[in-house]
Amino acid sequence: MKINIADEELDRDLRNLYLDPDKDQHIPLEDDEYFHKIYGKERWEKIKSDRAERGKAIKNI
């Protein structure tokens, strides 16, 4: 399967690799509603909060 990525998207993603997550301008391709359907609302909120906690822990290292 070949995925077509626009140059603008690729440029943005490469720039965002080096940005502080608080300054990340990345717009997700899917919104929370999509993940609510997959994981359920409560589970998705827990996943997001766990990721935020891990991000804070990594920042403090």
RARANOR-V577148 format. One record per pair of residues at least 12 apart in sequence whose C-alpha atoms are under 8 Angstrom apart, sorted by the first residue. I is the first residue (numbers start at 1). J is the second residue. D is the distance in Angstrom with one decimal. If there is no record, write none. Layout:
{{I J D} {I J D}}
This chain:
{{12 26 7.3} {13 26 7.3}}
